Amino acid sequence: MPVEATDYDSYLLGNFARPALTLARGLGLRVWDSTGREYLDFAAGIAVTGLGHCHPTWVKRVQEQAATLTQCSNYFRNEPQLKLAKALADRIGPGCMYFCNSGTEANETLLKLARLHGVAREGGVDGKRYKVICAKNAFHGRTFGSMAATPQEKIQGGFRPMLDGFAFGELNNLASFEALIDEQTAAIFVETIQGEAGVHATTPEFLRGLRKLCDQHQILLMIDEVQCGIGRTGKFLAYEHAGIKADAVGLAKGVGGGVPLAAVWVGAQFAPLFKPGSHGTTFGGNPLVCAAGLAVLEVMDQERLMDNINALAPSFHQKLRALAAEVPQLLTEVRAYGFMIGLQLTTDPAPVVAALREAGLLVPSAGGNSIRLLPALTATSTDLDAALAILRRVFLNWKPKPAANV
């Protein structure tokens, strides 16, 4: 049955803008719409399909598990869950994993960890140490806890009053974070790279400074790697570039390769704060999604995908910056970290995204008049050059529409 835009208007809530096209099939970095037209996909489900679409190993592992056992709840053990927990902990460090379904849920878990840590420090007294310091322009999700940690009007508007206990410092301004620490503070919580805000990264010096502050004040350093983790920057976790260790990390998007899977790693020192009944999930960690997560790690290792990023990204970044020099009236800055790239535009990104889509390249927009390039970790130099050719063609021929008469 054809999927029409008007059908979406009739049967789905309007919390998303009307989709521009109907995608029907994907393979690698290519997708096809319902008319059969092909596109180069540099959205990747917003950094989800890190192996590309329908990677044969990933498909085989998911099919095998779907034919064996898909759901058993967390009342029972399942082998894929334990294998994935061990595989992730081996990569991150000594600690324990919790599996859920989305980045928002992962971040809610981190916020509950902060509360539990505060209670433990106060000798079991609730509500005395629960403050979490986040960064301005952050995006941590849309549930009430993660929304309160996201100081953006477009996210919070219409839903106040917010959950209290949050304060916000300037990204990469260590003094602004230090000034917010008081006797109520339980944790500092930041994204290594603010993806939704336009791909703005923390500096290594800032992260190292936060680590020292947290050690000094006995508060948690919690890091949101929902979008920038799982190899996207050329290391398994983006904060590894700073040479630090976090106390807890939230993961999602790329960890499942296309199925709803998120994970929280809690360091061994703080993992015992969670007790039976203190948190839970029905679907989180089911055998099907954990088999998908294991397949992601299997392919990353076998195909050395982080090496692929580190080999190809520098040249791609250089070519994008050369393009920016050609079209400064449209493209003013390239913020690039492996295969997570923000292009700063001088105009509303929506018509630019539409023009790129019409030219055959799918990209997502971001805050502050930016667009993102989020190719699969499997991208080849041919894929990157093809995307660059489309960007160059559209940008060099870009003619802004004249302002409407008032």
C-alpha positions as CSV (number, residue, x, y, z in Angstrom):
1,M,0.0,0.0,0.0
2,P,1.5,3.4,-0.9
3,V,2.3,5.6,2.1
4,E,1.0,9.1,1.6
5,A,1.9,12.2,3.6
6,T,-1.8,12.8,4.3
7,D,-2.0,9.3,5.9
8,Y,0.6,10.5,8.4
9,D,-1.5,13.6,9.1
10,S,-4.5,11.4,9.8
11,Y,-3.0,8.6,11.9
12,L,0.2,9.8,13.6
13,L,0.7,12.5,16.1
14,G,2.1,15.8,14.8
15,N,5.2,15.8,17.1
16,F,7.4,15.3,14.0
17,A,7.4,17.4,11.0
18,R,5.7,15.8,8.0
19,P,8.2,13.3,6.5
20,A,9.6,14.4,3.1
21,L,9.6,11.0,1.5
22,T,8.9,7.3,2.1
23,L,11.9,5.1,2.5
24,A,11.4,1.5,1.4
25,R,14.8,-0.2,1.3
26,G,18.4,0.2,2.4
27,L,21.7,-1.4,1.7
28,G,25.0,-0.1,2.9
29,L,25.1,3.7,2.6
30,R,22.3,3.7,0.0
31,V,18.5,3.9,0.6
32,W,15.7,3.8,-1.9
33,D,12.3,5.6,-1.6
34,S,8.9,4.1,-2.5
35,T,9.3,5.3,-6.1
36,G,12.7,3.5,-6.5
37,R,14.8,6.6,-6.4
38,E,18.3,6.1,-4.8
39,Y,19.9,8.3,-2.1
40,L,23.2,8.4,-0.4
41,D,22.4,8.2,3.3
42,F,24.5,10.5,5.5
43,A,21.9,10.6,8.2
44,A,22.2,7.0,9.2
45,G,19.0,7.1,11.2
46,I,20.7,9.9,13.2
47,A,23.9,8.0,13.9
48,V,22.2,4.7,14.4
49,T,23.1,2.5,11.4
50,G,26.8,2.5,12.0
51,L,27.3,-0.6,9.9
52,G,25.2,0.8,7.1
53,H,21.8,-0.7,6.2
54,C,21.3,-4.4,6.3
55,H,25.0,-5.4,6.8
56,P,25.0,-9.2,6.0
57,T,26.6,-10.3,9.3
58,W,24.2,-8.1,11.3
59,V,21.2,-9.4,9.4
60,K,22.3,-13.0,9.9
61,R,22.8,-12.7,13.6
62,V,19.4,-10.9,14.1
63,Q,17.6,-13.5,12.0
64,E,19.2,-16.4,13.9
65,Q,18.2,-14.9,17.2
66,A,14.7,-14.0,16.0
67,A,14.2,-17.7,15.1
68,T,15.5,-18.8,18.6
69,L,14.3,-16.4,21.3
70,T,13.3,-12.7,21.1
71,Q,11.9,-11.8,24.6
72,C,12.1,-13.3,28.0
73,S,12.0,-10.2,30.4
74,N,14.6,-9.6,33.0
75,Y,13.1,-12.2,35.4
76,F,15.3,-14.7,33.5
77,R,18.8,-14.8,32.3
78,N,19.6,-14.8,28.6
79,E,23.0,-15.5,27.0
80,P,23.2,-12.6,24.5
81,Q,22.6,-10.1,27.2
82,L,25.5,-11.4,29.3
83,K,27.8,-11.6,26.3
84,L,27.0,-8.0,25.3
85,A,27.4,-6.7,28.8
86,K,30.8,-8.4,29.1
87,A,31.9,-7.2,25.6
88,L,31.0,-3.6,26.4
89,A,32.6,-3.6,29.8
90,D,35.8,-5.1,28.4
91,R,35.9,-2.0,26.1
92,I,34.9,0.6,28.6
93,G,36.3,-0.6,31.9
94,P,35.5,-2.5,35.1
95,G,31.8,-2.0,35.8
96,C,28.3,-3.2,35.2
97,M,25.8,-2.6,32.3
98,Y,22.1,-1.8,32.2
99,F,20.3,-2.2,29.0
100,C,17.2,-0.2,27.9
101,N,15.6,1.0,24.7
102,S,16.7,4.6,23.9
103,G,19.1,7.3,24.6
104,T,16.6,9.2,26.7
105,E,16.1,6.1,28.9
106,A,19.9,5.7,29.3
107,N,20.1,9.3,30.5
108,E,17.2,8.8,32.9
109,T,19.2,5.9,34.4
110,L,22.2,8.2,34.8
111,L,20.1,10.8,36.6
112,K,18.8,8.2,38.9
113,L,22.3,7.1,39.6
114,A,23.2,10.7,40.6
115,R,20.3,10.7,43.1
116,L,21.4,7.3,44.5
117,H,24.9,8.6,44.9
118,G,23.7,11.7,46.7
119,V,21.6,9.6,49.1
120,A,24.5,7.3,49.8
121,R,26.7,10.3,50.6
122,E,24.0,11.7,52.9
123,G,23.7,8.5,54.9
124,G,20.4,7.5,53.3
125,V,18.7,10.9,53.4
126,D,16.7,11.7,50.3
127,G,16.6,15.2,48.8
128,K,19.7,16.7,50.4
129,R,22.3,16.1,47.6
130,Y,20.7,15.7,44.2
131,K,21.9,18.6,42.0
132,V,23.3,17.8,38.6
133,I,25.4,20.3,36.6
134,C,24.9,20.1,32.9
135,A,26.0,22.2,29.9
136,K,24.1,25.0,28.2
137,N,22.8,24.0,24.8
138,A,22.8,20.3,25.9
139,F,20.4,17.7,24.6
140,H,19.8,14.7,26.8
141,G,16.3,13.7,25.8
142,R,12.6,14.4,26.1
143,T,11.4,12.5,29.2
144,F,10.9,14.7,32.3
145,G,14.3,14.0,33.9
146,S,16.3,14.3,30.7
147,M,14.2,17.2,29.5
148,A,15.1,19.1,32.7
149,A,18.7,18.5,31.8
150,T,18.1,20.0,28.4
151,P,18.0,23.8,28.7
152,Q,16.3,24.5,25.4
153,E,12.9,26.3,25.0
154,K,11.9,24.1,22.1
155,I,12.3,21.0,24.4
156,Q,10.9,22.4,27.6
157,G,8.2,24.7,26.4
158,G,4.7,23.6,27.2
159,F,5.9,21.1,29.8
160,R,6.8,23.2,32.9
161,P,7.3,23.0,35.8
162,M,10.6,21.2,35.2
163,L,12.1,18.7,37.6
164,D,14.3,20.8,39.9
165,G,17.9,20.2,40.8
166,F,19.7,21.2,37.6
167,A,22.2,23.9,36.9
168,F,24.0,24.8,33.7
169,G,27.6,25.9,32.9
170,E,29.2,27.1,29.7
171,L,30.6,24.2,27.6
172,N,34.5,24.3,27.8
173,N,34.4,26.9,30.6
174,L,35.7,25.0,33.6
175,A,35.3,27.9,35.9
176,S,31.6,28.2,35.2
177,F,31.1,24.6,36.2
178,E,33.3,24.9,39.3
179,A,31.3,27.9,40.4
180,L,28.1,25.9,40.4
181,I,29.3,23.1,42.7
182,D,27.9,23.3,46.2
183,E,26.9,21.0,49.1
184,Q,23.8,19.8,47.1
185,T,25.8,18.7,44.0
186,A,25.7,15.0,43.2
187,A,27.1,14.9,39.6
188,I,28.3,16.6,36.5
189,F,26.6,15.4,33.3
190,V,27.8,16.4,29.8
191,E,27.8,15.2,26.2
192,T,31.3,14.7,24.9
193,I,30.1,16.2,21.6
194,Q,26.8,18.2,21.6
195,G,25.3,16.7,18.4
196,E,21.8,18.2,18.4
197,A,23.3,21.6,19.2
198,G,25.3,21.6,16.0
199,V,28.3,19.3,16.7
200,H,30.2,21.2,19.4
201,A,32.8,19.2,21.2
202,T,34.3,19.4,24.7
203,T,38.0,20.0,24.7
204,P,40.3,17.5,26.2
205,E,41.5,20.1,28.7
206,F,37.9,20.7,29.8
207,L,37.1,17.1,30.3
208,R,40.3,16.5,32.3
209,G,39.3,19.5,34.4
210,L,35.9,18.1,35.0
211,R,37.4,14.8,36.1
212,K,39.6,16.6,38.6
213,L,36.6,18.6,40.0
214,C,34.6,15.5,40.4
215,D,37.4,13.7,42.2
216,Q,38.0,16.8,44.5
217,H,34.3,17.1,45.4
218,Q,33.4,13.4,45.4
219,I,30.7,13.8,42.8
220,L,30.0,11.7,39.7
221,L,31.3,12.5,36.2
222,M,28.5,11.1,34.0
223,I,29.0,11.3,30.2
224,D,26.3,11.2,27.5
225,E,27.8,9.3,24.5
226,V,24.5,8.5,22.9
227,Q,25.3,10.1,19.5
228,C,29.1,10.3,19.5
229,G,30.0,6.9,21.0
230,I,30.4,3.4,19.5
231,G,33.4,4.3,17.3
232,R,32.0,7.4,15.5
233,T,34.9,9.6,16.3
234,G,37.6,7.0,15.7
235,K,37.7,5.8,19.3
236,F,35.1,3.5,20.8
237,L,34.0,6.4,23.1
238,A,34.6,10.0,22.2
239,Y,35.9,11.0,25.6
240,E,38.8,8.6,25.2
241,H,40.5,11.3,23.1
242,A,40.9,13.2,26.4
243,G,42.5,10.3,28.2
244,I,40.0,10.3,31.1
245,K,37.7,7.8,32.8
246,A,34.1,8.4,33.5
247,D,32.1,7.2,36.4
248,A,29.1,6.3,34.2
249,V,28.3,6.5,30.5
250,G,25.1,6.5,28.5
251,L,25.1,4.8,25.1
252,A,22.4,4.3,22.4
253,K,21.9,4.9,18.7
254,G,24.9,3.0,17.1
255,V,25.1,0.4,19.8
256,G,22.3,-1.7,18.2
257,G,22.9,-1.0,14.6
258,G,19.3,-0.3,13.9
259,V,17.2,-1.9,16.6
260,P,16.0,-0.1,19.8
261,L,18.9,-0.7,22.1
262,A,20.6,1.6,24.7
263,A,23.1,0.8,27.4
264,V,24.4,2.3,30.6
265,W,27.8,1.5,31.9
266,V,28.3,2.2,35.6
267,G,31.8,2.0,37.1
268,A,32.5,-0.8,39.6
269,Q,32.7,1.6,42.5
270,F,29.2,2.9,41.9
271,A,27.4,-0.1,40.4
272,P,26.2,-1.4,43.8
273,L,24.1,1.7,44.3
274,F,21.4,0.0,42.2
275,K,19.4,-2.6,44.1
276,P,16.6,-4.9,43.0
277,G,13.5,-2.7,42.3
278,S,15.4,0.6,42.0
279,H,15.1,0.6,38.3
280,G,13.7,-1.6,35.5
281,T,12.6,-2.2,32.0
282,T,10.4,-4.7,30.2
283,F,12.1,-4.9,26.8
284,G,15.6,-3.7,27.7
285,G,18.3,-6.3,27.2
286,N,16.1,-8.8,25.4
287,P,17.9,-11.5,23.4
288,L,17.1,-10.1,20.0
289,V,18.5,-6.6,20.5
290,C,21.5,-7.9,22.4
291,A,22.3,-10.2,19.5
292,A,22.2,-7.1,17.3
293,G,24.5,-5.3,19.6
294,L,27.0,-8.2,19.6
295,A,26.9,-8.2,15.8
296,V,27.8,-4.5,15.7
297,L,30.9,-5.2,17.9
298,E,31.7,-8.3,15.8
299,V,31.7,-6.3,12.5
300,M,33.5,-3.3,14.1
301,D,36.4,-5.7,15.1
302,Q,36.5,-7.8,12.0
303,E,36.4,-4.9,9.6
304,R,38.5,-2.6,11.8
305,L,36.0,0.2,11.4
306,M,37.7,2.7,13.7
307,D,40.8,2.3,11.6
308,N,38.7,3.0,8.6
309,I,37.5,6.3,10.2
310,N,40.9,7.3,11.2
311,A,42.3,6.7,7.7
312,L,39.6,8.4,5.8
313,A,38.2,11.2,8.0
314,P,41.2,13.7,7.9
315,S,41.1,14.0,4.1
316,F,37.4,14.3,4.1
317,H,37.5,17.0,6.7
318,Q,40.2,18.9,4.7
319,K,38.0,18.7,1.5
320,L,35.0,20.0,3.4
321,R,37.1,23.0,4.7
322,A,38.3,23.7,1.2
323,L,34.6,23.8,0.1
324,A,33.9,26.2,3.0
325,A,36.6,28.5,1.6
326,E,34.8,28.4,-1.8
327,V,31.4,29.3,-0.5
328,P,31.9,31.5,2.7
329,Q,28.6,33.2,2.0
330,L,26.8,29.9,2.8
331,L,29.3,27.6,4.7
332,T,31.3,29.3,7.5
333,E,32.7,26.5,9.6
334,V,33.3,22.8,9.6
335,R,33.3,21.1,13.0
336,A,34.6,17.6,12.4
337,Y,35.3,14.6,14.7
338,G,35.8,11.4,12.8
339,F,32.5,10.6,11.1
340,M,30.6,13.1,13.1
341,I,30.6,16.4,11.3
342,G,28.7,19.7,11.7
343,L,28.5,22.2,8.8
344,Q,27.7,25.8,10.0
345,L,25.5,27.6,7.6
346,T,24.6,31.3,7.3
347,T,21.0,30.5,6.7
348,D,18.1,28.3,7.9
349,P,19.2,24.7,7.2
350,A,15.8,23.4,6.2
351,P,15.9,24.5,2.5
352,V,19.5,23.4,2.2
353,V,18.6,20.0,3.6
354,A,15.8,19.8,1.1
355,A,18.1,20.8,-1.8
356,L,20.6,18.2,-0.8
357,R,17.8,15.6,-0.6
358,E,16.6,16.5,-4.1
359,A,20.2,16.1,-5.3
360,G,20.4,12.6,-3.7
361,L,22.0,13.1,-0.3
362,L,20.2,12.7,3.0
363,V,21.5,14.7,5.9
364,P,19.9,15.8,9.2
365,S,19.8,19.4,10.4
366,A,21.0,20.5,13.9
367,G,20.8,23.5,16.1
368,G,22.3,26.9,15.3
369,N,21.7,26.7,11.6
370,S,23.8,23.6,11.1
371,I,23.6,20.4,9.2
372,R,25.2,17.1,10.2
373,L,27.1,14.5,8.2
374,L,26.8,11.1,10.0
375,P,27.9,8.5,7.5
376,A,28.0,4.8,8.5
377,L,31.4,3.7,9.9
378,T,31.7,1.5,6.9
379,A,31.8,4.4,4.5
380,T,34.5,4.2,1.8
381,S,36.5,7.0,0.1
382,T,34.1,6.6,-2.8
383,D,31.1,7.2,-0.6
384,L,32.7,10.3,1.0
385,D,33.7,11.7,-2.4
386,A,30.2,11.1,-3.8
387,A,28.7,13.0,-0.8
388,L,31.3,15.8,-1.3
389,A,30.4,16.1,-5.0
390,I,26.7,16.6,-4.1
391,L,27.5,19.1,-1.4
392,R,29.7,21.0,-3.7
393,R,27.2,21.1,-6.5
394,V,24.4,22.3,-4.3
395,F,26.5,24.8,-2.4
396,L,28.2,26.3,-5.4
397,N,24.8,26.8,-7.1
398,W,23.0,28.0,-3.9
399,K,20.9,31.0,-4.4
400,P,18.9,32.1,-1.4
401,K,15.3,32.9,-1.9
402,P,14.5,36.6,-1.7
403,A,12.8,37.8,1.4
404,A,9.0,37.9,1.2
405,N,7.3,41.3,1.0
406,V,5.7,42.2,4.3
